[in-house]
Amino acid sequence: MEPKRCNGREAVLVDGCRIPFLRSGSSYRDLTSYDLGRLALKALLDRTQVDPGKVERVILGTVITRIATSNVARESALAAGFPPHVPAYTVTLACISANVAITNGVDLISTGQADIVVAGGTESMSDIPICYRKPVRRKLLEAQRYRGPMDFLEFPKGIGLKDLLPEVPSISEFSTGRVMGEDCDRLAARLDVSREDQDKYALRSHLAAARATAEGLLGGEIEPVRVPPDFQTVSADNGFRADTSLEKLAGLKPAFVKKYGTVTAGNSSFLTDGAAATLLMAEDVALALGYRPKARIRAYAYSAQDPGEELLLGPAYATPRALDAAGIGLSDIDVFEFHEAFAGQVLANLRCLASDSFAREKLGRAEKVGDVPLEKLNTLGGSLSLGHPFGATGARLVITAANRLIREDGTFALVAACAAGAMGSAIILERWRDQ
């Protein structure tokens, strides 16, 4: 099955990069998602030397929005050097926001609406907006209509002491009231994913990230940045634990279901600040401008499931749809990059993809989608170790997958991720080769 094209136009990934992903509260603690987005976009412009005036859209994903920069893509783009005539907009779909930004760009190119698109994502978990409670918010809005000092005597009326406490945003699912870690515990129990298996997978992720960093394998995607206000250079991720061990991971207490849970801080992704950006072009335009693309965006798919029972199974549902759209099977995939929200979530999705009963009962297929070889999965680490800035992770996955295809001499890569709201995404990349 050939991918859908418009007048023969095909979207290609020319290049991409990210700034280092850092644990929240560390070197990016004084920056906002706007600052991080600006740094990533500027790094992409410097790396690719694309004329920013010829870019027809800038699209960034983000999850936690600041009112002052609600369209963070536009503000970051202007600050990074894109001229005012370049439209920019922000998208949000939880942890797959950057995936949406990239596939939006693909659609613009394939339908002939754009030749060059920059897409990615940004997130600061160090700068979460904290609100007053509703009675105080209501009073503050009313206060804008006050005309004299005596009017302010009305302000305290109807406000209790507890109303003055700040309202910290919850990371729980709106539809279920549960936090994602609780759902991972439920999923792991249902599919019999053991604590030991989760810890072993987490250890694998951390050691892989440490090895990739030490060997310079992530240098092809990370651009060092000078971080204000002191402008110290940051050149590497700081979340992976090179010194961890199974013994250390086994000693951690459950983080969500306190008595019987198997999900811990050690086998979960951590709060992260970061940003990433990709340069997408129509293939003919890229070649005319002298670029050698890294990959074609062969196909993509999104899924949505029941938030009550299948919150984290997005990859198991979206993957077969993307494979079918690309006209290939799971066995054709050379490089796998899966988002690691939790070790238990990754292992559960792998089990579902390898299950005949899941295929029959949930996918309407006669047999399993296939087995994912661990030696081809997240070989440079993943969200458990490199970090997970919500709005940017999808772009990191795509960039890493494209670079791995070239380094490992592969043909097809699968990028898959789950997201809050029981959503899922899968993107198929095909290594670009001279015809």
C-alpha positions as CSV (number, residue, x, y, z in Angstrom):
1,M,0.0,0.0,0.0
2,E,1.5,3.3,-1.1
3,P,1.3,6.3,1.3
4,K,-1.2,9.0,0.5
5,R,0.4,11.8,-1.6
6,C,-0.9,15.0,-3.1
7,N,0.4,15.5,-6.7
8,G,3.4,13.3,-5.9
9,R,4.5,15.5,-2.9
10,E,6.0,13.6,-0.1
11,A,7.0,15.0,3.3
12,V,10.5,14.3,4.5
13,L,12.4,14.9,7.7
14,V,15.4,17.0,6.8
15,D,16.9,17.2,10.3
16,G,16.0,17.8,13.9
17,C,17.6,18.6,17.2
18,R,16.8,19.2,20.8
19,I,18.3,21.0,23.7
20,P,19.4,18.8,26.6
21,F,16.5,17.4,28.7
22,L,17.0,18.3,32.3
23,R,15.2,17.3,35.5
24,S,12.8,20.1,36.6
25,G,14.3,22.4,39.2
26,S,17.8,22.1,37.8
27,S,19.6,24.4,35.3
28,Y,16.4,25.4,33.4
29,R,14.5,26.3,36.7
30,D,14.4,30.0,35.9
31,L,13.2,29.5,32.3
32,T,9.7,29.1,30.9
33,S,8.5,26.9,28.0
34,Y,8.8,30.0,25.8
35,D,12.5,30.3,26.6
36,L,13.1,26.6,26.0
37,G,11.1,26.7,22.7
38,R,13.1,29.7,21.6
39,L,16.4,27.9,22.3
40,A,15.4,24.8,20.4
41,L,14.1,26.7,17.4
42,K,17.3,28.8,17.3
43,A,19.4,25.7,17.5
44,L,17.5,24.2,14.6
45,L,18.0,27.3,12.5
46,D,21.7,27.4,13.2
47,R,22.1,23.6,12.5
48,T,20.2,23.6,9.2
49,Q,20.8,27.1,8.0
50,V,17.3,27.1,6.6
51,D,16.1,30.6,5.6
52,P,13.5,31.3,8.4
53,G,11.7,33.6,6.0
54,K,10.9,30.6,3.7
55,V,9.4,28.6,6.5
56,E,5.6,28.6,6.1
57,R,4.5,27.3,9.5
58,V,6.0,26.8,12.9
59,I,4.1,24.4,15.0
60,L,4.9,23.5,18.6
61,G,3.3,21.1,21.0
62,T,2.9,22.0,24.7
63,V,0.8,20.8,27.6
64,I,1.1,23.2,30.5
65,T,0.2,26.6,29.1
66,R,1.1,30.0,30.6
67,I,-1.5,32.7,29.9
68,A,1.2,35.2,29.0
69,T,2.5,32.9,26.2
70,S,-0.6,30.9,25.4
71,N,0.5,30.6,21.8
72,V,4.0,29.6,22.8
73,A,4.9,28.6,19.2
74,R,4.4,32.1,18.0
75,E,6.3,33.8,20.8
76,S,9.2,31.3,20.7
77,A,9.4,31.6,16.9
78,L,9.6,35.4,16.9
79,A,12.3,35.3,19.6
80,A,14.3,32.7,17.7
81,G,14.5,34.9,14.6
82,F,11.5,33.8,12.5
83,P,10.1,36.9,10.7
84,P,6.7,38.2,11.7
85,H,5.1,37.0,8.4
86,V,5.6,33.3,9.3
87,P,2.5,31.9,11.0
88,A,3.0,29.9,14.1
89,Y,0.5,27.9,16.3
90,T,0.5,25.7,19.3
91,V,-1.1,22.3,19.6
92,T,-1.8,20.2,22.7
93,L,-2.6,16.5,23.0
94,A,-1.0,15.5,26.3
95,C,2.2,13.5,25.9
96,I,1.9,13.2,22.1
97,S,1.6,17.0,21.4
98,A,4.8,17.1,19.4
99,N,3.6,14.1,17.4
100,V,0.5,16.1,16.5
101,A,2.7,19.1,15.6
102,I,4.8,16.9,13.3
103,T,1.9,15.2,11.6
104,N,0.1,18.5,11.2
105,G,3.2,19.6,9.3
106,V,3.2,16.5,7.2
107,D,-0.4,17.1,6.2
108,L,0.3,20.7,5.2
109,I,3.1,19.5,3.0
110,S,1.3,16.5,1.5
111,T,-1.8,18.6,0.6
112,G,0.3,21.3,-1.0
113,Q,-0.4,24.0,1.6
114,A,3.2,24.4,2.6
115,D,6.7,23.5,1.3
116,I,8.7,24.0,4.5
117,V,7.4,23.5,8.1
118,V,9.2,23.5,11.5
119,A,7.5,21.3,14.1
120,G,8.3,20.2,17.6
121,G,7.5,20.9,21.2
122,T,8.4,22.6,24.4
123,E,7.6,22.1,28.1
124,S,8.8,23.5,31.4
125,M,7.8,21.5,34.5
126,S,9.8,24.0,36.6
127,D,7.2,26.7,35.8
128,I,3.8,25.3,36.5
129,P,1.1,28.0,36.8
130,I,-0.4,27.9,40.2
131,C,-3.8,29.6,40.6
132,Y,-5.9,31.1,43.4
133,R,-9.1,29.2,44.2
134,K,-12.3,30.1,42.4
135,P,-13.8,32.5,45.1
136,V,-10.6,34.6,45.0
137,R,-10.4,34.5,41.2
138,R,-14.0,35.7,41.1
139,K,-13.3,38.5,43.5
140,L,-10.2,39.6,41.6
141,L,-12.2,39.9,38.4
142,E,-14.9,41.9,40.3
143,A,-12.1,44.2,41.6
144,Q,-11.4,45.4,38.1
145,R,-14.7,47.2,38.3
146,Y,-14.0,49.0,41.6
147,R,-13.9,52.7,41.3
148,G,-12.7,54.0,44.6
149,P,-10.8,52.9,47.7
150,M,-14.0,52.2,49.7
151,D,-15.0,49.6,47.1
152,F,-12.1,47.4,48.2
153,L,-13.8,46.9,51.5
154,E,-16.1,44.5,49.7
155,F,-13.2,42.3,48.6
156,P,-12.8,40.1,51.7
157,K,-16.6,39.3,51.9
158,G,-17.4,35.7,51.1
159,I,-13.7,34.6,51.1
160,G,-12.7,32.0,53.7
161,L,-9.2,31.3,54.9
162,K,-9.0,28.0,52.9
163,D,-9.8,30.0,49.8
164,L,-6.5,31.8,50.1
165,L,-4.5,28.6,49.7
166,P,-3.0,28.2,46.2
167,E,-4.5,25.7,43.9
168,V,-1.7,23.5,42.5
169,P,-2.6,21.8,39.2
170,S,-3.5,18.1,39.5
171,I,-1.9,15.5,37.1
172,S,-4.9,13.2,37.6
173,E,-7.2,12.2,34.7
174,F,-10.2,14.5,34.6
175,S,-12.5,11.7,33.6
176,T,-11.4,9.2,36.2
177,G,-9.8,11.2,39.0
178,R,-6.9,8.8,39.0
179,V,-3.3,9.8,38.4
180,M,-1.5,8.0,35.5
181,G,0.7,6.0,37.9
182,E,-2.4,4.4,39.5
183,D,-3.6,3.3,36.1
184,C,-0.2,1.8,35.3
185,D,-0.4,-0.2,38.5
186,R,-3.8,-1.4,37.5
187,L,-2.6,-2.3,34.0
188,A,0.5,-4.1,35.3
189,A,-1.6,-6.1,37.7
190,R,-4.1,-7.0,35.0
191,L,-1.4,-8.2,32.5
192,D,0.8,-9.7,35.2
193,V,3.8,-7.4,34.6
194,S,5.9,-8.0,37.6
195,R,7.8,-5.5,39.7
196,E,11.0,-7.2,38.9
197,D,10.4,-7.0,35.1
198,Q,9.6,-3.3,35.5
199,D,12.8,-2.6,37.5
200,K,14.8,-4.6,35.0
201,Y,13.4,-2.5,32.1
202,A,14.1,0.7,34.0
203,L,17.7,-0.3,34.7
204,R,18.1,-1.1,31.0
205,S,16.8,2.4,30.0
206,H,19.1,4.2,32.5
207,L,22.2,2.2,31.5
208,A,21.5,2.6,27.8
209,A,21.2,6.4,28.2
210,A,24.4,6.6,30.2
211,R,26.2,4.5,27.6
212,A,24.8,6.5,24.7
213,T,25.9,9.8,26.4
214,A,29.4,8.5,27.2
215,E,29.9,7.2,23.6
216,G,28.5,10.4,22.0
217,L,25.6,8.7,20.3
218,L,23.2,11.4,21.3
219,G,25.5,14.2,20.0
220,G,23.7,14.1,16.6
221,E,20.5,15.3,18.2
222,I,21.5,17.4,21.2
223,E,22.6,21.1,20.7
224,P,24.4,22.6,23.7
225,V,22.8,25.8,25.0
226,R,24.0,28.7,27.1
227,V,21.4,29.1,29.8
228,P,20.5,32.6,31.2
229,P,20.9,34.3,33.5
230,D,24.5,33.1,34.0
231,F,24.9,31.7,30.5
232,Q,26.5,28.5,31.6
233,T,26.7,25.9,28.8
234,V,24.5,22.9,29.2
235,S,25.5,20.1,26.8
236,A,23.9,16.8,28.1
237,D,20.8,15.4,29.7
238,N,21.0,15.1,33.5
239,G,18.2,12.7,34.3
240,F,19.7,9.2,33.8
241,R,21.3,7.3,36.6
242,A,24.5,5.6,35.5
243,D,25.1,4.2,39.0
244,T,21.7,2.6,39.5
245,S,21.2,-1.1,40.0
246,L,18.5,-3.7,40.4
247,E,19.2,-3.7,44.2
248,K,18.7,0.1,44.4
249,L,15.5,0.0,42.3
250,A,14.1,-2.9,44.3
251,G,14.6,-0.9,47.5
252,L,12.2,1.9,46.4
253,K,8.7,1.9,47.8
254,P,5.6,2.0,45.6
255,A,4.8,5.5,44.5
256,F,1.1,5.4,43.8
257,V,-0.7,2.3,45.2
258,K,1.1,2.2,48.5
259,K,0.4,-1.3,49.7
260,Y,0.4,-3.5,46.7
261,G,1.7,-1.3,43.9
262,T,4.7,-2.1,41.6
263,V,5.2,1.3,40.1
264,T,7.9,3.3,41.8
265,A,9.8,6.5,41.2
266,G,12.6,4.4,39.8
267,N,10.5,2.7,37.1
268,S,8.6,5.9,36.2
269,S,9.5,8.9,34.0
270,F,10.4,12.0,36.0
271,L,9.4,15.7,35.7
272,T,11.5,17.2,32.9
273,D,12.2,20.5,31.2
274,G,13.1,20.5,27.5
275,A,12.3,21.3,23.9
276,A,12.9,19.8,20.5
277,A,12.3,20.9,16.8
278,T,12.3,19.2,13.4
279,L,12.6,20.6,9.9
280,L,10.1,19.1,7.5
281,M,10.0,19.8,3.7
282,A,8.4,18.5,0.6
283,E,11.0,16.1,-0.9
284,D,11.4,18.0,-4.2
285,V,11.9,21.3,-2.3
286,A,14.5,19.8,0.0
287,L,16.5,18.4,-2.9
288,A,16.2,21.7,-4.8
289,L,17.6,23.5,-1.8
290,G,20.5,21.1,-1.6
291,Y,19.4,19.2,1.5
292,R,19.9,15.4,1.9
293,P,16.8,14.3,4.0
294,K,17.1,11.8,6.7
295,A,13.7,10.1,6.4
296,R,10.3,10.1,4.8
297,I,7.2,10.2,6.9
298,R,5.7,7.1,5.5
299,A,2.4,6.9,7.5
300,Y,0.9,7.8,10.9
301,A,-2.1,6.9,13.0
302,Y,-3.9,8.0,16.2
303,S,-6.1,6.0,18.6
304,A,-8.4,6.6,21.5
305,Q,-9.5,4.0,24.0
306,D,-11.5,3.8,27.3
307,P,-9.7,6.0,29.9
308,G,-11.1,3.9,32.6
309,E,-9.4,0.6,31.6
310,E,-7.0,1.3,28.7
311,L,-5.4,4.7,29.5
312,L,-1.8,3.6,28.6
313,L,-2.4,1.2,25.7
314,G,-2.3,3.8,22.9
315,P,0.7,2.2,21.2
316,A,-1.0,-1.2,21.0
317,Y,-3.9,0.3,19.2
318,A,-2.2,3.0,17.0
319,T,0.7,0.8,15.8
320,P,-1.3,-1.7,13.7
321,R,-3.2,1.2,12.1
322,A,0.0,2.9,11.1
323,L,1.6,-0.3,9.8
324,D,-1.5,-1.0,7.7
325,A,-1.4,2.6,6.3
326,A,2.3,2.1,5.4
327,G,1.6,-1.3,3.9
328,I,4.2,-3.1,6.0
329,G,4.2,-5.4,9.0
330,L,5.9,-5.2,12.4
331,S,8.6,-7.6,11.3
332,D,9.7,-5.0,8.7
333,I,10.6,-2.5,11.4
334,D,14.3,-2.1,12.1
335,V,14.2,0.7,14.7
336,F,11.7,1.0,17.5
337,E,11.3,4.2,19.6
338,F,8.5,3.9,22.2
339,H,7.7,6.6,24.8
340,E,8.4,5.3,28.3
341,A,5.9,6.9,30.6
342,F,6.5,3.9,32.9
343,A,8.3,0.7,32.5
344,G,5.1,-1.2,33.2
345,Q,3.3,0.7,30.4
346,V,6.0,-0.2,27.8
347,L,6.0,-3.9,28.8
348,A,2.2,-4.0,28.8
349,N,2.0,-2.6,25.3
350,L,4.6,-5.1,24.1
351,R,2.6,-7.9,25.5
352,C,-0.6,-6.7,23.8
353,L,1.1,-6.4,20.4
354,A,2.4,-10.0,20.9
355,S,-1.0,-11.3,21.9
356,D,-3.3,-13.3,19.6
357,S,-6.2,-12.8,22.0
358,F,-5.7,-9.0,22.3
359,A,-5.6,-8.9,18.5
360,R,-8.8,-10.8,18.1
361,E,-10.8,-9.2,21.0
362,K,-9.6,-5.6,20.7
363,L,-8.3,-5.1,17.2
364,G,-10.5,-7.4,15.1
365,R,-7.4,-9.1,13.7
366,A,-6.9,-12.8,13.2
367,E,-3.5,-12.9,14.8
368,K,-1.1,-10.8,16.9
369,V,0.5,-7.7,15.5
370,G,3.9,-9.1,16.3
371,D,6.9,-9.3,18.6
372,V,9.1,-6.2,19.3
373,P,12.8,-7.4,19.7
374,L,14.2,-5.7,22.7
375,E,17.6,-5.3,21.0
376,K,15.9,-2.9,18.5
377,L,13.9,-1.0,21.1
378,N,15.0,2.3,22.7
379,T,18.7,1.4,22.5
380,L,19.9,4.8,23.5
381,G,17.6,5.1,26.5
382,G,14.1,6.5,26.7
383,S,11.8,8.8,28.7
384,L,12.5,6.8,31.9
385,S,16.1,7.9,31.7
386,L,16.4,10.8,29.2
387,G,13.4,12.6,30.6
388,H,9.9,13.4,29.4
389,P,9.0,17.1,28.8
390,F,5.4,16.4,27.9
391,G,5.1,18.6,24.8
392,A,8.5,17.8,23.4
393,T,9.0,14.0,23.7
394,G,7.4,13.1,20.4
395,A,9.9,15.2,18.5
396,R,12.8,13.6,20.4
397,L,11.5,10.1,19.5
398,V,11.2,11.0,15.8
399,I,14.7,12.6,15.7
400,T,16.3,9.7,17.5
401,A,14.5,7.1,15.2
402,A,15.7,8.9,12.1
403,N,19.3,9.1,13.3
404,R,19.2,5.4,14.3
405,L,18.0,4.4,10.9
406,I,21.0,5.9,9.3
407,R,23.5,4.7,11.9
408,E,22.1,1.2,12.0
409,D,21.5,1.0,8.2
410,G,17.8,0.3,8.6
411,T,14.8,1.0,6.4
412,F,11.8,1.5,8.6
413,A,11.3,2.9,12.1
414,L,8.3,2.9,14.3
415,V,7.7,5.7,16.8
416,A,4.8,5.0,19.3
417,A,3.5,6.7,22.4
418,C,0.6,6.8,24.8
419,A,-1.0,10.0,26.2
420,A,-3.4,11.1,28.8
421,G,-7.0,10.7,27.9
422,A,-6.3,7.2,26.7
423,M,-4.9,8.5,23.4
424,G,-2.1,6.9,21.3
425,S,0.1,7.8,18.4
426,A,2.2,5.8,15.9
427,I,4.5,7.2,13.2
428,I,6.3,5.2,10.5
429,L,9.6,6.6,9.2
430,E,11.3,5.3,6.1
431,R,15.0,6.0,5.7
432,W,15.6,8.4,2.8
433,R,17.9,7.0,0.1
434,D,19.0,8.3,-3.2
435,Q,16.8,6.9,-5.9
